[in-house]
Every structure is written in C-alpha cells, then in structure tokens.
Amino acid sequence: IKLDTGMHRLGFPLAALSEIVNRLQKIKNIAQPLQFMTHFVSPEQLDNSLTLHQSQQFLSATENFSGLRSMANSAAIIGWPQTHCD
C-alpha cells in the first residue's frame, strides 16, 4: 500500500489507511501481511525537515498494522538513517 505523506503524486491519503487495510484483508488473492511504502519529496536536501516529518507521519499511520515498511530511497539511505525500515 503506497501512502502519500507529502509528495502528492501517488499513494493513498493517510486518513484512508484503515479502510484500505480492512478492504484488502478481506480479499483472499491479496498476499498477507500487507506491505506499506511511501516516497520522500526531497531526501537529498539534508537541511529540509520535510523528510523527517514525512517519516514520522508514515510510521505513525502504520504503527498498528503488521507488515513490512519501506520508505528510504537511495538518497534517504545515505542521508537519513532514521528512515530505514524493513
């Protein structure tokens, strides 16, 4: 499940996550547990707090659901170690 935490290009809004998870868990052709991901707007800008804000939003939104989480792209792997997930 791709979540929009600020890029506003792709992904579901955070407010819709519970409904989406409930619906997908009822479909037997969908692998469980579900997996969650997001994309950062500008992780290459180490002085921009938006990456940390997006990370916190994502972790908060997904904390009550089981499943793998992914959010660190190449720039975040190098510059934002706190965004490393599964």
N, C-alpha and C positions, 0 to 999 in steps of 0.2 A: 504494500500500500504506500504509494508516494504521497507525502504530505507537503502542502505549501506552507512554509514557515517564513516566507518573505520574498521569494523570487517572483512570485505571481505569474509564472509562465505555465507550469504544470503542477499537478497534485491536488489532492482534496483539501478543503479547508479543515483546520484543526477541530472546529466545532462539530464537524460531521463524523469524526472518527468513530465514536461509539456506535452510531447507526451503521456505518460501513462494516465494522468488525462483526456486529451482530448478523448482518445480512450475509456476509461471506462465510461465516462459520456454519451457516445452515446449508451451504452448497457442498454436496459430497465430492464434487470434482475439483474443489479448491484444496490444495495441499495445506495441511495444518502442522505446526502453528503458522500463523500468518507472519509475514516479514514486513518491516517498516523502513522507509527511507525518506530522505529529503535532500535538497541541493542548497548550497550556500550561494548567496548573492556575490560576495566579494572576499573570499577567504585569502586571496593573495595580498590584501591590504591589512597588514598586521596591526595597524593603529585604528582599525574600524571595529567598533564594538558590536556591529550588527551580527557578525559570525557567532559570537558568544551568545547574543540574545536569541538567535535562531536555534542554536544548540540547546539552550535551556528550554525553549518552547517545545521543541521536538521531544526531549527527554521527559518533560512534564506531561505532555499529551499521551505518551506511550507507556508511562511507568506502570500502569495497571494491566497491561496486556503482555502475554508471553509471546515470544518470537524474537528473531534476530533483528538488529537495528543497524542501519548504515547511514552515515552522513558525511564522513570525511573523504572528500575527493583528493586529488594529488596535492593541491595547494594546502589543504587543511591537514593532510598527513604530515607535511613538513612544518607548517606554521602554527597549527592549533592542536597539540597533542591531547588536549582535554576533550576533543570532539571524536576521538577514536572510540568506536563501539565494537561491534562483532565483526 
